[in-house]
């Protein structure tokens, strides 16, 4: 799809008015920089006080506030303490927790411990959300020791590329657009676009509008290789890159064996193509402000089938990135049982809040007659026929198969869900570690969705 197919002046007019709404003020930018420096200086002081300075190479700020690609009212500050590669992992962990807690307490903040590959400190100080993360100092081309080791190199690459091409505001537009259509975030709950992916797309296409236009040519399995990758690693154009089977493949300039878009689902890949086209055709600020929520409200204003939800108590210590894949696994397992029992559903989905996991369905067919047709073997299969008629006395021939009328195991969805909640289908259903359907609460007339 070429640029001339769209009224780009109308698009630019919408975007010009939007940037003032979504960009932090100069004062906001200055305060974030000053506070970030304060935290870093306090961390250095504490390392010196504890005589631990020799363990680390440096302390750096990373993330969107470091690169000036954050949206207005985004006060996330990500601080990475880079350790020397020879430092033991236990020492790395203990050091960050020790000095991180002291600095946050000194600045009158509240902290808690989060877990990635290493535990790290998350904190709140006034309006600022802070992460203090340990990693190992890597140079370009070196193998990572832990997954977060790449992040400071991501930061170095992006700061250089964005500054030299003045693309910061273009990144902001893409982030806000993705937030508006509900697919911003690479967590396993959202399965969308990460901030890092947004920045790489803007660098590759040269701007927000060009990214949306470029997406109109995407097909499943689209591969994007930044030109800078060839220069960094001195590769020729015939270089064979790692193969990925994801809907979108964007090679990480820091690690060529990593797909930055690995978390993006096929549905969200297609949503981006679709809503990009809709925006380019009919540009409006509406796409940037809760567009997906407004669309869901519109779609919800209709006649509905029968709604059912299974409510499962949640362990609060288990994070979303563990809970959501397990909810999906359980729901897919239950869907097979529903289909086997001829209960047709229009849609299904899952959602978790702090206390509960919710698995929801909207059924087109939720109650059936007690009788069911059971199709047996072809009449030519004598042994199979004998076994079939031993177990089914109401048999007859239909086409070339021996069939029988049998009673259903479950006449309606209520009975099936009750059997699941009572543990009667344990051998037929996958039981994820943290999302067990036993003793689930059955809600009729409710479909619990993302809030």
Secondary structure, 3 states (H helix, E strand, C coil): CCHHHCCHHHHHHHHHHHHHHHECCHHHHHHHHHHHHHHHHHHHHHHHHCCCHHHEEEEEEECHHHHCCCECCCCEEEEEEEECCCCCHHHHHHHHHHHHHHHHHHCCCEEEEEECCCEEEEEEECCEEEEEEEEECCCCCCCCCCHHHHHHHHHHHHHHHHHHHCCHHHHHHHHHHHHHCCCECCCCCCCCECHHHHHHHHHHHCCHHHHHHHHCCCCCCEEECCHHHHHHHCCCCCCCCCCCCCCEEEEECCEEEEECCCCCCHHHHHHHHHHHHHHHHCCCHHHHCCHHHHHHHHHHCCCCCEEEEEEEECCCCCCHHHHHHHHHHHHHHHHHHHHHCCCCEEEEEEEECCCEEEEEEEECCCECCCEEEEEEEECCCHHHHHHHHHHCCCEEEECCEEEEEEECCCCEHHHHHHHHHCCCCCCCCCCECCECCCCCEEEECCCCCCC
